[in-house]
């Protein structure tokens, strides 16, 4: 189940909490807690790396997640894991 479907399921459950069984509600809340916990994307980096990333993200005015996505994309392109199209192809 994708994030959009899960979010819709949570919204729907909020509208009918009186109709849901306790075990269904408990399972849904546990699943929501796991999704939220895992959304933090904690990579377990050393403190100096975390500090450098936080500083770079603040300087660039982007979130740390956006910065990490950009770093990963640039690395993948530079190492030919993602093809870089010719400028002529971009129109």
Buried (B, 14 or more C-beta within 10 A) or exposed (E): EEEEEBEEBBEEBEEEEEEBEEEEBEEBEEBBEEEEEEEEEEEEEEEEEBEEBEEBBEEEEBEBEEBBEBEEEEEEEEEEEEEEEEEEEEE
